[in-house]
């Protein structure tokens, strides 16, 4: 086994455990999962957000994103609006219920992540953040890991 394989395994296991813990708390307190929260965050942050914008950020297929957005629409948290310059395309926009859900969920995500990472010294978290940002930038610049 190479030296990078155990690092990769640890990275995946840490991500899975953090994701599951935060998602469970969000479901219990707000009735949405972390994936839904992430999509609401992206829709809120990206002006004129389209399905392809979400695809570009989370690196999953258009079909998977479209189905997830359909579920957000069905929940009443976002809506698809005709693109002003291209009627064949839709722009995603949070509804007032979606804005409220997102606003109520943000402190839950932050507090749960802070609690889960409390045992790691701040300088350790800063090193992890810097390293992951470098790795992410390298992967995204090379378009590695995008769905086919």
C-alpha positions in Angstrom: 0.0 0.0 0.0 1.4 3.4 -0.9 1.7 6.2 1.6 -1.2 8.1 0.1 -3.7 5.3 0.4 -4.1 5.5 4.2 -4.5 9.3 3.9 -7.2 8.9 1.3 -9.0 6.3 3.5 -8.8 8.6 6.5 -10.1 11.5 4.5 -13.1 9.6 3.2 -13.9 8.1 6.6 -13.7 11.6 8.3 -15.9 13.1 5.6 -18.4 10.3 5.9 -18.7 10.6 9.7 -18.9 14.4 9.7 -21.4 14.4 6.9 -23.6 11.7 8.6 -23.5 13.4 12.0 -24.3 16.9 10.7 -27.0 15.5 8.4 -28.6 13.6 11.3 -28.8 16.7 13.5 -30.2 18.8 10.6 -32.9 16.2 9.9 -33.8 16.0 13.6 -34.0 19.8 14.0 -35.0 21.1 10.6 -36.3 18.2 8.6 -33.7 18.4 5.8 -30.4 16.6 5.2 -27.0 18.0 4.7 -27.2 17.5 0.9 -30.3 19.6 0.7 -28.7 22.2 2.9 -25.7 22.3 0.5 -28.0 22.8 -2.5 -29.9 25.6 -0.7 -26.6 27.2 0.2 -25.4 27.1 -3.4 -28.7 28.4 -4.8 -28.6 31.3 -2.3 -24.9 32.1 -3.0 -24.8 31.9 -6.8 -26.6 34.7 -8.6 -28.8 33.3 -11.4 -28.0 29.7 -10.2 -28.8 26.9 -12.6 -28.6 23.2 -12.2 -25.2 23.2 -14.1 -23.8 25.6 -11.4 -24.6 23.1 -8.7 -23.1 20.3 -10.9 -19.9 22.2 -11.2 -19.6 22.7 -7.4 -20.5 19.2 -6.2 -19.3 17.2 -9.1 -22.3 14.9 -9.5 -24.3 14.2 -12.6 -26.9 16.6 -14.0 -29.6 14.0 -13.5 -28.8 13.6 -9.8 -28.8 17.4 -9.3 -32.0 17.8 -11.3 -33.8 15.2 -9.2 -32.5 16.7 -6.0 -33.7 20.1 -7.1 -37.1 18.6 -8.0 -37.3 17.4 -4.4 -36.4 20.9 -3.1 -39.1 22.4 -5.3 -41.6 19.8 -4.1 -40.7 20.7 -0.5 -41.5 24.3 -1.3 -37.9 25.5 -0.6 -36.9 26.7 -4.1 -38.5 27.3 -7.5 -37.5 27.0 -11.1 -37.9 30.3 -13.0 -37.5 30.8 -16.7 -34.0 32.2 -17.5 -34.4 35.8 -18.7 -32.1 35.4 -21.7 -32.6 31.7 -22.5 -36.2 30.4 -22.1 -34.9 26.8 -22.5 -33.0 27.1 -19.2 -34.2 27.6 -15.7 -32.8 29.7 -12.9 -33.2 28.4 -9.3 -34.4 30.7 -6.6 -35.1 30.1 -2.9 -38.6 30.6 -1.8 -39.3 32.4 1.5 -39.7 29.0 3.1 -36.3 28.0 1.7 -34.7 31.1 2.9 -36.1 30.5 6.4 -35.0 26.9 6.4 -31.5 27.8 5.3 -31.2 30.6 7.8 -32.4 28.3 10.6 -30.0 25.5 9.5 -26.8 27.5 9.2 -26.1 27.8 12.9 -26.9 24.1 13.4 -24.3 23.1 10.8 -21.8 25.4 12.3 -22.3 24.3 15.9 -22.3 20.6 15.0 -19.1 20.9 13.0 -17.5 23.0 15.8 -18.5 20.4 18.4 -17.2 17.5 16.2 -13.9 19.2 15.6 -13.4 20.5 19.1 -10.7 18.0 19.9 -8.5 19.2 17.1 -6.3 22.2 18.0 -7.0 25.4 15.9 -3.6 25.3 14.2 -4.2 21.6 13.2 -7.5 22.6 11.6 -5.8 25.5 9.8 -3.2 23.1 8.4 -5.9 20.7 7.3 -7.9 23.5 5.7 -4.9 24.8 3.8 -3.9 21.4 2.6 -7.4 20.5 1.5 -7.9 23.9 -0.3 -4.6 23.2 -2.2 -5.7 19.7 -3.2 -9.2 20.8 -4.2 -7.8 23.6 -6.3 -5.5 21.2 -8.1 -8.2 18.7 -8.7 -10.7 21.3 -9.9 -8.2 23.0 -12.2 -7.5 19.7 -13.9 -11.2 18.8 -14.0 -10.5 15.5 -12.1 -13.4 13.6 -10.7 -16.1 15.2 -12.7 -19.0 12.9 -13.6 -18.7 11.5 -17.1 
